[in-house]
Amino acid sequence: MKTKWILGLVFLWTVLGLQAQENANTRQARKMFDEVYERVFGSQGASLHYKVNVASLYKTEGTIWYKGKKSKYISKSSKSWNDGVTAYVVKDDKQRVEIYRGDDSKQSRFGDDFKFEPNNYTYHIADDPQGYLITLNVKKGMKGMKEIRALIDKKTRDPLQLHIKVAFFWAHVDISQFKSGGITDATFTFPRSQYQNYEMVDKR
């Protein structure tokens, strides 16, 4: 009986020790992720250059600016200005401007698939040769991207790469030229005078 009791106690200590380590890792991962997330999407604004490869079926690159609910991007195939109320998506090849509500996910090709709610995920952090690797897994019963792997620079805490699993495919995003802060509201104002000859299609 004594031996079973001692073995049971050792097992309990082992389990509690592993849980404590896991909880500490989870807290560290969530804290760092929140700090990086705020640097990108916070009120101070941010900008970055991106290269996207979705399952080798879709590739694009460009520059994007964020500030709270506002955003702007310029890529080879399209441009967009979103001032938080209205979004203007420019299709140069069709000489057309599509107008959406600022919160309408249809303005983005993958809007619904890439919706993100931080509390819907578990977090884990690990060392990586290129920095810190934070892995997010969607909680059971929650909607969203299945898995997110975010590579963070150890010194600057700048985001370097994202690997995102949606359904059965992976999207890979390389990030460069990251800057946090110094983004003015004028960045997100649609330059209507530059597109006077374009067709305006209101989809609000």
KOLRO-173023 format. One record per residue (C-alpha): z negated, y negated, x; residue in one letter. Coordinates in steps of 0.02 Angstrom, whole numbers, plus 50000, padded with zeros to 5 digits. Each point is the difference from the previous one (the first is absolute). Layout:
residues N
ZYXa/...
This chain:
residues 204
500005000050000m/499544988250141k/501675002750085t/500974996549839k/498974984349970w/500324993650177i/501875003949988l/500074991349831g/499134984750073l/501194999650149v/501495001349881f/499314985749894l/499754988950154w/501775004150058t/500754995549830v/498994983949988l/500484995550178g/501865002549964l/499854989949839q/499134985950094a/501384999950132q/501335000249864e/499164985849905n/499864989650160a/501835003150039n/500494995749821t/499014983850005r/500754995050168q/501775004149940a/499804990449837r/499234984950087k/501414998950128m/501335002849868f/499264986249890d/500004988050148e/501835003550039v/500484999449815y/499174982849984e/500934993750154r/501655004949918v/499704995749817f/498594987250007g/500054981749948s/500444994450178q/501695008649989g/500945011050123a/501745004250060s/500795015050085l/501645008350043h/500275017449928y/501165014850021k/499975012549855v/500675017749999n/499775009549836v/500315018650027a/501554995550104s/500864995649836l/499644981349996y/499804988550148k/499724981350006t/499144986850104e/499524981949982g/498594987450002t/498684997849867i/498694986749964w/498435002349894y/498674988349933k/498905006449859g/501165004249854k/501454990850082k/501345008350106s/501684997250080k/501185011850090y/501674999050084i/500995015850038s/501835004150032k/500335004549819s/498924987849902s/498754985850003k/498544995949888s/498824985649966w/498465003149892n/498834985249971d/498755010649903g/500744994949832v/501875002850017t/500975011250118a/501804996550051y/500995014450077v/501634994950083v/501445012450014k/501244991750117d/501315013749984d/500084996949812k/499664981350011q/498615002549873r/498194994649981v/498885010949893e/498454991649928i/498425010049962y/498184996849958r/499004999050160g/499025015749956d/501495010449943d/500175015650109s/501865001249954k/500394986350125q/499735013150137s/501045015750017r/498445010650028f/498734989149909g/499165013049889d/500015013750132d/499114989250128f/498634992549892k/498345000050093f/498194999449943e/498795001650149p/498605008249900n/501145014449949n/499965007450177y/498885008850124t/500044993550179y/499945007950173h/500224992450173i/500495008350164a/500524995150175d/501865000050035d/500924997050165p/500724984149923q/498434993549914g/498925004849852y/500745011249865l/499274997349827i/500465013349873t/499854997049813l/500125014249874n/500104996549814v/498505006449903k/500235014149876k/500584993449831g/500464982950070m/501754992749999k/500854992950152g/500785004850165m/499445017550051k/499584995950179e/500044984850114i/499865000350189r/499724982850075a/500104997550188l/498974985150059i/499984991650171d/498295002650081k/499864982750077k/500844988349877t/499735010449841r/501824996349957d/500915012949890p/501315009550102l/500675013849888q/499835007149825l/500455017649945h/499945001649811i/500205015749897k/500684997249824v/500325015649896a/500915011650121f/500704987650125f/499334989250142w/500364981750033a/499804993950179h/499714981550036v/499994992550176d/499144983050007i/500244986450132s/499784981250022q/498435000349893f/499174983349969k/498484996449892s/499694982249938g/500994983950005g/501105004449851i/500324985049886t/500315000949812d/501704992050026a/500565016450081t/500065008049827f/500984986449909t/501735005949949f/501354988850079p/501014998549840r/501224987250072s/500655013150124q/500555011349857y/500774988049874q/501615010349995n/499115016549972y/499845008449831e/498214998549932m/499425015549906v/498324997949912d/499065016649985k/498304993349951r/
